[in-house]
Amino acid sequence: MSLQASFEAVPESVRAQHVADAVWLELPANVPPWTAAGLALESGDAFSLYAAGRVVLSEEAGLWNGPRFHLWARVGGRGPLLNGARDTVSFESPRAGPLELCVYSGEWGTRDGELATPVEGYALLRGGLEVLAVRWQGDARSGAEALAQAAPDVPAFVAEARRLASPVPVPEGWEYLWFLGPADIYRPSRASGGPGIRAETRDDVGILRRAVDFPLGEETTLGWRWRVESLPSAKAEDSLPTHDYLSIALEFENGQDLTWYWSAALPPGTCYRCPLPSWDRRETHWVVRSGPAGLGEWQREQRHVRADYAQAIGDPPERIVAVWLIAVSIFQKGEGAADFADIRLDSPNGHIQIL
């Protein structure tokens, strides 16, 4: 049964009590953003998006994803851009205006929803998304719970009610990289008695970012501890169809980032530019550990950042501007899990304890 039919099967009494308005639409994958949803919102209105379907670049290579990655929204033709951590999501409208939805493909260029990548790329996509957009009379949690109770056999309705009842907190001081959107991958944890961050990725992607301002000198080091329980790839990660991994990274003032990760198959010391389009201009990967030996055990790492940058990328910049945690599992649709702790930047003139 479609989302529209499932919604229409909910008793009229439930809809009358909780739903202010609802629209249903199909978003073909090959149509560039944006599409008017036909739903008018006031500032502060609570609304939910229930979605299904998938966007396919290559069925043979397994290059497809669902609403979690591809469905984005905005209100009144400008940002903030709204994207969910799962296939169902709820928001409060940031302003009065019409709701717009899109199938996101490529990379955002602005926070208002202009693409940095050519729209011609949409012609390669197949499939699409089915979306039910609901504007609630009250708060989203109450409305979603009522919908789930009235239709307990509709997975999307039940999933959103559960998600709103048990949100995953973002670790304090960190934020998700805006142009990838939020995820439910990272959460605060305790690591050997101290604070840590737990990463669990299942057919998902997310970059957690913490801004810093630290000089990149000759003796600057990045140190951390991690316990990698499982790797999201069983193959070498240096190709687009297999580029699933868990890592820690530094972002530099020149827009480059260098990421150190645990590979399934590539030998330690391997360096390569990211195999993803557009990311190949900004990101370089460095293999720190490889294979199954040591998985599930705490490992301590220290990298001389300036020397690694010079070897992997070229002339080093002067400053480090952010620390990233990266988790990717959208290509092979696998799972990965790791704990991070004791992240710090050190130099002869000072240090920053990141975590």
GIVEN-V150284 format. One record per backbone hydrogen bond with DSSP energy under -1.0 kcal/mol. NH is the residue of the N-H (numbers start at 1). CO is the residue of the C=O. Records with the same first field share a line. If there is no record, write none. Layout:
NH=CO ; CO
This chain:
6=2
7=3
8=4
9=5
10=7
15=11
16=12
17=13
18=14
19=15
20=135
21=135
23=133
25=131
27=129
29=127
31=28
35=101
37=99
41=97
44=93
45=42
47=91
48=134
49=89
50=132
52=130
54=128
55=65
56=126
57=63
58=63
63=58
64=62
65=55
69=66
70=66
71=67
72=102
73=82
74=100
76=98
82=73
89=49
91=47
93=45
97=41
99=39
100=74
101=35
102=72
104=70
109=114
110=114
113=110
116=107
121=118
122=119
123=120
124=121
125=122
126=56
128=54
129=27
130=52
131=25
132=50
133=23
134=48
135=21
136=46
137=18
143=139
144=140
145=141
146=142
147=143
148=144
149=145
150=146
151=147
154=151
158=154
159=155
160=156
161=157
162=158
163=159
164=160
165=161
166=162
174=171
175=209
177=207
180=177
181=177
187=198
189=196
191=194
194=191
196=189
197=340
198=187
199=338
200=185
201=336
203=334
206=327
208=325
209=175
210=323
212=321
214=320
216=318
217=215
220=217
221=346
222=303
223=344
224=301
225=341
226=299
227=339
229=337
230=337
243=240
244=242
247=326
248=260
249=324
250=258
251=322
252=256
253=319
255=252
257=282
258=250
259=284
260=248
261=286
262=246
263=289
269=287
270=267
272=285
274=283
279=277
280=276
281=278
282=279
283=279
284=257
285=272
286=259
287=270
288=261
291=263
295=292
296=228
297=294
299=226
301=224
303=222
305=220 ; 303
308=304
309=305
310=306
311=307
312=308
313=309
314=309
320=214
321=251
322=251
323=210
324=249
325=208
326=247
327=206
328=245
329=204
336=201
337=230
338=199
339=227
340=197
341=225
344=223
345=352
346=221
347=350
350=347
352=345
354=343
355=343
